[in-house]
Amino acid sequence: PKEADSLVLDITKQVDSLEGVMKTLLSSCAALVANAFTYSSSLQEFTAKYQDVVRSEETAVNHSLEHSNVSGNQLVKVLQSMGGTFTRWSELQGEEPKILERLLQEILKYEHACVLKLKELLKLRKEIIRCHEKALETKIKRDREKTTLENSGRMDKVKKLEAKLQEDRERVQITYDHALFMTKGLFFSEIDRFAARKVQGLNEMMGSLSSAFDAHTKQMQEMWAGSMQLLHTRRT
């Protein structure tokens, strides 16, 4: 396309900026996942400690006097019911960090990798153009040397130089074709794919994440609703 260098400069600035903010986002996401795992682990520990309380009360009731068994048994049933709720809560909460890790963090890592890939492509294009510029500089320098030799009548050396000049011309053409192909073909096709794929990828990520958390939330709601129902049953 026309104004390719200007467009590439704009894209380079955008990619550099995007790479920086995505790196920060990934750091924040890593903290989010780590905190979710910590919370899940803490809830598992709490559940385990709570079961110790249940077992302690069960032992106490089994060894208590007969007249206290009625209220003691009622207490144990309540504790066991609560323990079941806490266990289910812990199980469900253990899924949340996995959802965040697989459907958020890993996708963002992939998106960041795609940005880095495009950044490398920009760098490669710059290197290719620099190769062409160097080839052109060498040819110009050799052309001047040839002119000087011709003006001084040293045709024997001109003839020897001609072979190198031919190599220079071929190198200039090859590097020019490479740079042109990189800019008009692969390069801009890759940019188009990058933009289109990013939109698709992010939409798919949010779809999967939303679906997973929707199902997770429903399970949580069912668990707490069941707990409330049990509490209501015990009171009536």
Secondary structure, DSSP 8 states (H G I E B T S, - for coil): -TTHHHHHHHHHHHHHHHHHHHHHHHHHHHHHHHHHHHHHHHHHHHHHHHHHHHHHHHHHHHTS-GGGHHHHHHHHHHHHHHHHHHHHHHHHHTHHHHHHIIIIIHHHHHHHHHHHHHHHHHHHHHHHHHHHHHHHHHHHHHHHHHHHHHHTT-HHHHHHHHHHHHHHHHHHHHHHHHHHHIIIIIIHHHHHHHHHHHHHHHHHHHHHHHHHHHHHHHHHHHHHHHHHHHHHHHH-
